[in-house]
Each structure stands twice: as structure tokens, then as C-alpha cells.
Amino acid sequence: MFKKRKVGIITFSDGREFVHKELLEMNKKFEERLANALEKTGEVEVVRFREIAWKPSLAKEAGKYMMKEEVEVTIFNYAIWCWPYLTNLSALYAPKPYILYGQINPKYPGMVGLLAASGALEQVGISGYKVWGEPEDPKVMEKLLKFIRAGSAVNRLVGERYGKFGGRPMGMYTASANGDQWYKEFGIDVEQIDQYELVIRAEKVPMEKKRKAREWIEKLAKEVKYDGKQLTPEILERQIALYYAAKEIIQEYELDFVGFRGQPEMTNNYATMDVVEAFLNDPYDWDGPKEPIVAATETDMDGALTMEIFKHIAQTPVLFADVRHYFVEEDLLDLCNSGTHATYFAGRSFNPEDNLKNVVFYPEGFYFPAGGAAVKHFAVPGEVTLARLARNNGRYYMVIVPAEFVELSEDEKKRLSEEVQVEWPHAYAKLRVSMDEFLENYPCNHIHGVYGNYVDELIHFCNIKGIPYKVLG
């Protein structure tokens, strides 16, 4: 479903041919150990150059080979003393970002080679992340993987296309960004699409396709609360048709991630986008397994970009929510929004049966007169990393919020959700900072996140891109 991260390894040697030949087999074994350890993680596809780089022509050829192979991170590998200028020559061509990796080999000055090479790069304005240790050491591999995840995310954004369905939503400055800035800073192209295109195509979806999808939902969901007004089988099928229309446009326009304005045109006159957004963000739909397609509600561009970064780093579905309410007595932040909560969060599974048994398709409330199903569930407990990419006076920065989604009793979930919005999905988060500190530092009304601890990966991402960041907790 998610492709492996492509990592190149260039191993360097002594520039004296007689030394290089004497240490060649030992040097190759160190490279082999590193490559094997990376591949055993299951996350990485390793690309190795055919030779150890010991002279200028090989150093340049190795860098060009990594460029040709389109690796997403390049590891410069040092197990012995290596002439520093060889690294600089490879760096003229090998794709960034760089890890400078030093292996433990006490009889030969590999650490000297590592530090001499990193100094040579820094002297000409090139940075690299330095890691030292045995590749079989889990702590060392964890350091490597965290940087690789971030580095591959940086490169996977380049050349992507964002589909913006509709204009600025309800006057939100924080939801609109400059497409020129995105192209310049992240290499992302923005495609503007009218929401009416969704309606035109939805009307052409065959009845049989809509019926089968509706029956799949009815079979797997905990409940579909048809009320004869806001939610009927016909309205649910209209939402399903919008999903097919969105997927068709995404494929035709070759979009990588999207955002839908929704309010007020769609929600007043046709149907809500909740079903569309939830299942685009999911790792499956009624047609089978698929890669999640990040979909932000209210055409929140910086929200969608934050989610896309998370997706590339964590390789899981990503949450989109409003920072809706803080329950003082319970010390819980309620993250809740009508759209974009993937059903994945209802069971934390890539199997729809595990998740949808906890999902209720609720009739929408008075906000949305056109009707439709809200995809109601409660996020299962677990450690999470929340974040938001935002702009201050035009310059990007990121706020990172380590947190935990907590488990509540059925009675507590019912009581708290009824105080806020019973129809919508909820994630109850316990932060590591006070609410005052959170409100003082958090930049907008939308928040995004994934299960697991990815704070270090986000910090690496920000450092690679030169983006300031704050960690709240």
C-alpha cells in the first residue's frame, strides 16, 4: 500500500590505491551490514553503488547513480579514514538530505573520516545529519529511520499536486495559502477546481455502483440512522456518488491530496462531504484496500499540507479535526469535526470490519440543510502526535503537540459528545501542557495527527526545510 523509502548508500575509502585495496573487503562488509540492517526494518529499499568510492571519478559517478535512481535520502558511509573531498564530489549530484554515518571500527580512523567529511560539507554550506554506531543496534537504527522518514517526506512532496475544490471557506485566512509559495518552498503545484464539477460527475455515477457501496456500509457499520429527512438511502447514495466523482477527478487531474470547501454550497444544496472525506482518508473503501488520499475539509491548505507530511512520515491515515472544546474537570481536549475523520481511527486497523463496527452514520444536524451522513465514532486510545503547519507574517513554522487519546466509558463518551455535537466523530486528547499554554501557542482552529510518537521526525523535517518549530510538551 505504501511504497518503501528509497535510500542510497555511498561508502568512501582512502584515496591511496594501495590502502584502498588492502581495506576493500573489510569496507564492503561494513556497507553490507548497514544495507542489511536497513532492509530488515521493512521500511527501506536500499540502493548501493557498484564500487567503494576511493577516487574522484567514482565519487562523482556514485552521486550521479543515486540521482538517476531517485533516492530520497543519501547515506555517506564511513568505516575507515576517507579523503573528505570525495564526499563533496558525490554531494554535487547525490540527492539530499544526507546522513553521514560512522561505523564502529576502532583500529581504523572512521570517526576521523566522518568528522573530516562533515566539516568539508559544512564549510561549503551543505548540512548532514551525523549518526555513529553499530547498524544492528536498535537505538542507532531508530535514529537512522527517524531521519529517513523525514527526509523521504521532504522529497515526496516535490512534484505533488494539491486539488483545491472551491475557494476560501467561511472567511478563514488560516485555511488559504499562496500557491506560488507552496511551489517555491515545497515543490507542490496547486490546482483550483470548482465544486460544481463534483455535482456534474456525481449525477452520472451508475445506480448499481451506488447501491452496492451503500449496502456495504449498511452491512459493516454499527448503525446507519436513517431518519427519513436528513439521512435517507438516496442521500447516502448521493454522498457515495460524490466520492466516486472525487476519485475520478483525482485520477484524471493526477492529484496527490485534496481539500473540499463544502460549506455552504454543497451542505446547503446537495449533500455534505463527510463520507467523501472520511473514505478518501481511509486505507480502504467498499471497492477494497487502497492508499489513503489526504483530504482536508474547508479547503484548509496548510491543514492538508500538514496531513500530507504526516502521511509520508507515518504511512498511516491522518486525523483532521477542530480544536472544539476543553472539558475542564476531565482535563480533556475534544477534537471534533463533521468531516475528514477517517474510520481508521475508530479501531486503528487497516481492516474495515474492525473499524466500521464502531461507526454510526448519523443524520446531519441543522447546520447542513442538504442533509447527509456524518461519520460518527470515537477515536480509540493511544499515544498520538498532533501538529499544525502555520504562517506568521508569511513565514512557515510548525507547532508540535505530543498527546494521548484516552479511553472513556460508553456513558462518558455519550455524555461528553452530547454536550458538544452528538452526530460528529470525537477524539478525546490529554495534552502534556496546560490549556493556557496550548492556547497561547497554537495557531488556528484545525489540528492534525497520527498514532505514535513522531516528534523527532517532524523536528527533522523542519530542520531540513529550515522551518522554525515549537514542541508543546
C-alpha positions in Angstrom: 0.0 0.0 0.0 2.8 2.4 1.0 6.0 2.3 -1.0 9.3 1.8 0.8 11.6 4.7 1.3 14.4 4.6 -1.2 17.8 5.2 0.5 21.2 5.3 -1.3 24.5 4.3 0.3 27.8 5.6 -0.8 30.8 4.1 1.1 34.1 6.0 0.9 37.7 4.9 1.2 41.2 6.1 1.4 42.4 7.9 -1.7 45.6 6.0 -1.8 45.1 2.9 -4.1 47.3 0.6 -2.1 45.4 1.4 1.2 42.0 1.2 -0.5 42.8 -2.3 -1.9 44.1 -3.5 1.4 41.0 -2.5 3.3 38.5 -3.1 0.5 36.9 -6.3 1.7 36.6 -5.0 5.2 35.0 -1.8 3.9 32.5 -3.8 1.8 31.4 -5.9 4.8 30.7 -2.7 6.8 28.5 -1.5 3.9 26.8 -4.9 3.7 25.9 -4.8 7.4 24.4 -1.3 7.1 22.4 -2.3 4.0 21.1 -5.5 5.6 20.1 -3.7 8.8 18.1 -1.1 6.9 16.3 -3.6 4.7 15.3 -5.7 7.7 13.2 -2.8 9.0 10.8 -3.4 6.1 10.6 0.3 5.6 13.6 0.9 3.3 14.7 0.0 -0.2 18.5 0.2 -0.3 20.3 1.4 -3.4 24.1 0.7 -3.4 26.7 1.9 -5.8 28.7 -0.8 -7.6 32.1 0.2 -6.0 33.5 1.8 -2.9 34.3 5.4 -3.8 38.1 5.9 -3.5 38.9 8.3 -6.4 37.2 11.4 -7.9 35.7 9.7 -10.9 34.0 7.0 -8.7 32.8 9.6 -6.2 31.1 11.6 -8.9 29.7 8.5 -10.6 28.3 7.3 -7.3 26.5 10.6 -6.8 25.1 10.6 -10.3 23.9 7.0 -9.9 22.0 8.0 -6.8 20.4 10.9 -8.7 19.5 8.5 -11.5 17.9 6.1 -9.1 16.0 9.0 -7.5 16.9 8.0 -3.9 15.0 10.0 -1.3 17.9 10.1 1.3 21.6 9.5 0.7 23.8 7.9 3.3 27.5 8.7 3.2 29.1 5.8 4.9 32.5 5.8 6.8 34.2 2.8 8.3 37.8 3.9 7.7 39.7 7.1 7.0 38.3 8.6 3.8 39.6 11.5 1.9 37.0 14.3 2.6 36.9 15.8 -0.9 35.4 12.6 -2.2 32.2 13.2 -0.2 32.0 16.8 -1.5 32.2 15.5 -5.1 29.4 13.0 -4.5 27.3 15.7 -2.9 27.4 17.6 -6.1 25.0 15.0 -7.5 23.6 12.7 -4.9 20.0 13.7 -3.7 19.7 15.5 -0.4 19.2 15.2 2.5 22.3 13.5 3.7 23.1 11.2 6.6 26.8 10.9 7.5 27.1 7.5 9.1 30.1 6.4 11.1 30.5 2.7 11.8 32.5 1.3 14.8 35.9 0.2 13.7 38.4 1.2 16.4 41.6 0.1 14.6 40.9 2.5 11.7 40.0 6.2 12.0 36.5 6.0 10.7 35.3 8.7 13.1 38.1 10.9 11.8 36.9 10.3 8.3 33.3 11.1 9.3 34.1 14.4 11.0 36.5 15.5 8.3 33.9 14.9 5.6 31.1 16.6 7.6 33.4 19.6 8.2 34.2 19.8 4.4 30.5 19.8 3.6 29.6 22.4 6.2 32.4 24.6 5.0 30.7 24.9 1.6 27.2 25.3 3.2 26.0 21.7 3.0 24.5 20.1 6.1 24.2 16.5 7.0 22.8 14.5 10.0 25.5 12.6 11.8 24.9 9.2 13.2 27.5 6.8 14.8 27.3 3.3 16.0 26.6 -0.3 15.1 23.8 -0.7 12.5 22.4 -3.7 14.4 21.8 -1.6 17.5 18.1 -0.8 17.7 18.8 2.7 19.1 21.1 3.5 16.2 18.6 2.2 13.6 15.9 4.2 15.3 18.0 7.4 14.7 18.5 6.5 11.1 14.9 5.7 10.5 13.6 8.9 12.1 15.7 11.0 9.8 15.0 8.8 6.7 11.2 9.2 7.3 11.6 12.9 7.5 13.9 13.2 4.5 11.7 11.0 2.3 8.7 13.1 3.3 10.5 16.2 2.1 11.3 14.7 -1.2 7.9 13.1 -1.7 6.2 16.4 -1.5 8.2 17.6 -4.5 6.2 17.4 -7.7 2.9 16.6 -5.9 -0.3 18.3 -6.9 -3.0 19.6 -4.5 -6.6 19.8 -5.6 -8.5 22.7 -4.1 -12.2 22.2 -4.6 -13.8 25.6 -4.0 -12.4 28.9 -2.6 -11.7 30.2 0.9 -14.1 28.7 3.4 -16.2 30.9 5.6 -13.6 33.7 5.8 -10.8 31.5 7.2 -7.4 33.2 6.5 -5.6 30.2 8.0 -7.2 27.8 5.5 -5.9 29.6 2.4 -2.3 29.7 1.3 -0.4 31.1 -1.7 0.2 28.5 -4.4 3.3 30.3 -5.5 4.8 30.0 -2.0 3.9 26.3 -1.9 5.7 25.7 -5.3 8.7 27.7 -4.2 9.1 26.2 -0.7 7.8 22.7 -1.1 7.7 22.0 -4.8 3.9 21.5 -4.8 1.5 22.6 -7.6 -2.0 23.8 -6.7 -5.0 23.0 -9.0 -8.1 25.1 -8.5 -11.4 23.1 -9.2 -15.0 24.3 -8.9 -17.2 22.2 -6.6 -19.8 22.0 -9.3 -17.6 19.6 -11.2 -18.3 17.1 -8.4 -22.0 17.5 -8.8 -21.9 17.1 -12.6 -19.9 13.9 -12.3 -21.8 12.5 -9.3 -25.1 12.7 -11.3 -23.5 10.3 -13.8 -22.5 7.5 -11.4 -24.4 4.3 -12.2 -27.2 3.3 -9.7 -25.7 -0.2 -9.3 -22.3 1.2 -8.0 -24.1 3.5 -5.5 -26.3 0.7 -4.3 -23.5 -1.8 -3.7 -21.5 0.8 -1.8 -24.5 1.7 0.3 -25.2 -1.9 1.2 -21.5 -2.4 2.1 -21.8 0.5 4.6 -25.1 -0.8 5.9 -23.6 -4.3 6.4 -20.4 -3.2 8.2 -21.4 -0.1 10.1 -22.6 -0.3 13.7 -25.7 1.5 12.5 -27.0 3.8 9.8 -29.5 6.1 11.4 -31.9 6.8 8.6 -34.4 9.4 9.7 -36.4 9.9 6.5 -35.3 13.6 6.2 -31.7 14.5 6.8 -30.5 10.9 6.0 -32.2 8.6 3.6 -30.8 5.8 1.4 -31.0 8.2 -1.5 -29.0 10.9 0.2 -26.4 8.4 1.4 -26.1 7.2 -2.2 -25.6 10.9 -3.3 -22.7 11.1 -0.9 -21.3 7.9 -2.3 -21.6 9.3 -5.8 -19.7 12.4 -4.7 -16.9 10.1 -3.5 -16.8 8.4 -6.9 -16.7 11.8 -8.6 -13.9 13.0 -6.4 -11.8 9.8 -7.1 -12.4 10.3 -10.8 -11.2 13.9 -10.8 -8.2 13.0 -8.6 -7.2 10.3 -11.1 -7.9 12.5 -14.2 -6.1 15.6 -12.8 -3.3 13.4 -11.2 -3.8 15.0 -7.8 -2.0 13.7 -4.7 -4.0 15.3 -2.0 -7.1 17.5 -1.9 -9.4 19.8 0.1 -13.1 20.4 -0.2 -14.8 23.7 0.7 -18.1 22.0 1.3 -19.8 24.9 3.2 -22.1 26.4 2.3 -22.8 25.4 -1.4 -22.6 21.7 -1.0 -24.0 21.5 2.5 -26.9 23.8 1.7 -27.9 22.5 -1.7 -26.6 19.0 -2.5 -25.1 16.9 0.4 -22.3 17.0 2.9 -18.9 15.8 2.0 -18.3 13.8 5.2 -18.5 10.4 3.6 -16.2 11.5 0.8 -13.6 12.9 3.1 -13.7 10.0 5.6 -13.2 7.3 3.0 -10.6 9.2 1.0 -8.5 9.4 4.1 -9.1 5.7 4.9 -6.9 2.8 3.7 -9.9 1.1 2.1 -13.3 1.7 0.7 -16.1 -0.6 -0.5 -14.0 -1.5 -3.5 -11.1 -2.8 -1.5 -7.8 -1.7 0.0 -6.1 1.5 -1.2 -3.6 4.1 -0.3 -5.2 6.9 1.8 -5.6 10.1 -0.1 -5.3 13.1 2.3 -8.5 15.1 2.1 -9.0 18.3 4.2 -12.3 19.8 4.9 -13.0 23.5 4.4 -10.2 23.6 1.7 -7.7 24.0 4.5 -4.5 24.2 2.5 -2.0 24.3 5.4 -4.1 21.6 7.1 -3.9 19.4 4.1 -0.1 20.0 3.8 0.4 19.1 7.5 -1.6 15.9 6.9 0.4 15.1 3.8 3.6 15.5 5.7 2.3 13.2 8.4 1.1 10.6 5.9 4.6 10.4 4.3 6.3 10.2 7.7 4.0 7.8 9.5 2.5 5.9 6.5 -0.9 5.8 8.2 -4.2 7.7 7.8 -4.1 11.2 9.3 -6.6 12.9 11.5 -8.2 16.3 10.7 -10.3 17.9 13.5 -11.4 21.2 15.0 -10.0 22.1 18.4 -13.6 22.1 19.5 -13.8 22.2 23.3 -11.9 21.8 26.5 -13.5 19.9 29.4 -12.1 21.4 32.5 -13.0 18.8 35.1 -11.9 15.9 32.8 -8.8 17.8 31.6 -9.6 16.6 28.0 -9.5 18.4 24.7 -12.3 17.4 22.4 -11.1 17.2 18.8 -14.2 17.1 16.7 -15.2 18.0 13.1 -18.1 16.9 10.8 -15.7 15.7 8.1 -12.4 14.1 7.4 -12.2 11.7 10.5 -11.2 8.5 8.7 -13.0 5.5 10.1 -9.5 4.1 10.7 -9.5 6.0 14.0 -12.5 4.0 15.2 -10.4 0.8 15.5 -6.8 1.7 14.4 -6.9 -1.1 11.9 -6.3 -1.4 8.1 -9.3 -3.8 8.1 -12.6 -2.1 7.5 -14.5 -4.7 9.5 -12.5 -3.8 12.6 -13.3 -0.1 12.4 -16.8 0.2 10.9 -18.3 -1.9 13.6 -17.6 1.1 15.9 -19.0 3.7 13.4 -22.5 5.1 13.3 -23.7 7.0 10.2 -25.7 9.8 11.8 -28.1 12.2 10.1 -26.5 15.7 9.9 -27.9 18.5 12.1 -29.3 21.9 11.3 -26.0 23.3 10.0 -26.4 21.3 6.9 -29.9 21.5 5.4 -29.0 19.5 2.3 -28.5 16.5 4.6 -26.2 13.6 4.5 -24.5 11.2 6.9 -22.0 12.3 9.5 -19.4 9.5 10.1 -19.7 9.2 13.9 -17.2 7.3 16.0 -14.7 7.8 18.9 -11.0 7.6 18.3 -9.5 4.5 20.1 -6.9 5.2 22.8 -3.2 5.5 22.1 -0.2 7.8 22.0 -0.5 10.4 19.3 1.5 13.2 17.7 -0.5 16.3 16.8 0.8 19.2 14.8 0.0 22.2 12.6 2.0 24.0 9.9 1.1 27.6 10.0 2.4 31.1 8.9 3.5 34.1 10.8 3.8 37.2 8.6 4.1 34.9 5.6 6.8 32.6 7.1 6.0 29.0 7.9 6.5 27.4 11.3 5.2 24.3 12.9 3.6 23.6 16.3 4.1 20.0 17.5 1.8 18.7 20.3 2.6 15.2 21.8 -0.6 13.9 23.3 -2.6 10.8 24.1 -6.1 9.8 23.0 -7.8 8.4 26.1 -10.4 5.7 26.6 -13.6 6.6 28.3 -16.6 4.6 29.4 -19.6 4.4 27.0 -21.6 6.6 29.4 -18.8 9.2 29.5 -18.5 9.3 25.7 -22.2 9.6 25.3 -22.4 12.4 27.9 -19.5 14.4 26.5 -20.4 14.0 22.9 -24.0 15.2 23.6 -22.6 18.3 25.3 -20.8 19.2 22.1 -22.1 17.5 18.9 -23.6 14.1 19.1 -23.6 13.4 15.4 -19.9 14.0 14.8 -16.7 12.0 15.5 -14.7 12.8 18.6 -11.1 12.2 19.7 -10.5 13.0 23.4 -6.9 14.1 23.9 -4.9 14.6 27.0 -2.1 17.1 26.4 1.3 17.4 28.2 0.9 21.1 28.7 -1.7 23.3 30.3 -4.6 24.6 28.3 -3.4 28.1 28.8 0.0 27.2 27.3 -1.7 25.4 24.4 -4.0 28.3 23.6 -1.1 30.8 23.8 1.0 28.9 21.3 -1.4 27.0 19.0 -2.0 28.9 15.7 -5.5 28.1 14.4 -8.8 26.1 14.9 -7.8 23.0 13.0 -5.4 20.2 14.2 -4.0 17.1 12.7 -2.2 14.0 13.8 -1.4 10.3 13.8 -1.0 7.5 16.3 2.6 7.1 17.6 5.4 9.3 18.6 6.7 11.2 15.5 8.0 14.3 17.3 11.6 13.7 16.2 10.6 13.1 12.6 8.7 16.3 12.5 11.7 18.2 14.0 14.0 16.6 11.4 11.5 17.7 8.7 11.6 21.3 10.0 15.3 21.3 10.3 15.8 20.0 6.7 13.4 22.7 5.4 14.6 25.5 7.6 11.2 25.9 9.3 11.1 27.0 12.9 9.1 24.8 15.3 7.7 24.7 18.8 7.0 21.5 20.8 4.3 21.8 23.4 5.1 19.2 25.9 
